[in-house]
Amino acid sequence: MSASNSNDLHRSEIDAYGFKHGEDFDYDSYEEFMSRYLSILARRASKWNKLLSGSGSVKRSSKVKRYVRKGIPNEHRGEMWMCVSKAKKLMDSNEGLYQRLLGQELDPSIQSEIDIDLHRTFPENIYFCNDAAASGKQDSLRNVLKAFANHNPEIGYCQGLNYVVAMLLIVLKDEEKSFFLLEKLTKQILVGYYSKNLRGLNVDQMVLGELVKLRNPNIASHMENKMAPWSLVCMKWFVCLYLDILPIETTLRIWDCLFYEGPKILFRVALTLVLQNEESILTARDTSQIVERFRKVKSQPLNMDCHTFMQKVFLDSQPLKMATIDKLRSECEQNL
């Protein structure tokens, strides 16, 4: 085999974000999906280029919301996340803050927690695996987590943040931008998800249970009868924002909406995953079988097709208003 063919083979085993495909990766289904999706990406890129021509930024509108829901092209994704979340505005008004935070000493116990998780973060990714330390991505991950912990002593470090920050670094390719986007995410979009008592996360897991009860009482009753709390299923979904739960292209389409629309996209996706697995859930004999069946959602063909999946997300979850979520949050908080 020539060196060129060898390199082509090696590249085919790694996706555009540096993740190595697993041994059970369905190349045939993926290639069939990409053969259709590439033309969609080309059309979306053309429309985004026209939208951004001149200013390079956008204002909130029904048109922009529609564009975001249909996916932000890779070449614009990082800057659009910064723009629509207003993380760029926060960064511009806090010049020098990130470097100052990096220069501060960090509590040794928190630093130790971060260092331990560095080597657990995306070991299947060429930028973060241990033999790729020279790439600097692990150092960048350590830096962003350190700065965040120094700036947020009430949080410090929470497991799950390592995966979120690693993905931000892959997309944004910039430590400071990743830090300020994390600030927006934790303080305005997902309040209380990463706090020491995980209060916001615990409330939203209960909210999901109430939403399922409204949309499909049969599933809700079955989960209750099997004594399967929703936290067993959705804690990782919400903490890691579907990283390592769904294929990476699908996850990034979810994040596009998360930074524009806020947390209700997490509920929309969760409802879609629950409803499309109704039969699998209702035939599960016990809690462990329910959990095991949800672990397999990543390999479901529909979830690999990010475009069809996202269309389904906005159809299946029906209208979902933040007012409804906030009302349920208030009720669930009283039961904590």
C-alpha positions, 0 to 999 in steps of 0.5 A: 500500500502506498503512503498516500493510500495509507493516509487516506485509509487513516483519515477515513477512520477519523471524522472531521472533529478528530474522533476515531470511529469505533469498531462497530461504526456503520460506514455504509449507513454513514456514507449513504447519509453523507451522500445526501447531506453534503448537498444540504450543507452546500445549500445551507452554506450558500444561504449563511454566506449571504446572510453574513455578507458585510457585517459578519454578525446577525441579529435575532429574527425568525429568519435567523432562528430558522437558519440556526435550526437547520444548522450552522455551517462549520466555517461559521459555527464558532463565531455564530455561537459567540454572537448569538449567545452574546459571549462575544459581547461579554468577552469584549467587555472583559478584556484581559480577564481570562489571562488574569484568571490563568495567572491566579493560583488554583486550589490544589484539590480542584487542580487535582480533580481537573488533572485526573479528568484530562486523561479521561476526556475524549481518549478516542479523539486525536487531539485529546488522546494521551499520545497527542499531548504535543498538540496542546489541546490537553493544556488548553483544556486544563487552562480553560477549566482552571480559569473557570474554577478561579472565576466561579469558586461556588462551582469550582470544577464539576465532572462533565465540564471537561467534555463540554470545554473540550468540544468548545475548543475543537469548534472554537479553536480558542481558549479565551472564546471557549472560556466566555462561552462556558460562562454564558452556558453555565450562568445564563443558559444552564443555571445550576447544572454544574453547581455543587448541589446540581440543583438546576440539573436535578430540577430539570430531570424532574421537569423532563419526567413531568413533560413525558407524563403530559406527552405519553402517560404510558411511558411515564407509568412504566418508568414509575412502576419499574422504579426507574428515575429519569436521572438514570437516563437523562443525567448524562444527556443534560450534563454532557449536552448529548456528547457521547450520547448522539453522533457528533454531527447531531450533537453539534446541531443541538448545540446550535439551537442551545446557544440561540434558543436556550435550554428548551432544546435539551427537553425537545431532544430528550422527548424525541429520544424517549418517544421514538423508543416507546416500544423499547421502554415499555417492553423493558423488564427492569431498570437496568434493561431500560438504562441499557436500551437507552445506551444504544440510541447513538447507533440508531440510524435516525439519530445518525441522520442529523438533518432528519433527526432535528426535523423530527425534534421540532415536530415530535416535541410539539410546541414547547414554550419556556413559560411551560418549562419555567412553570414546571421548574417552579413546581418541581423545585418545591418537591426537591 
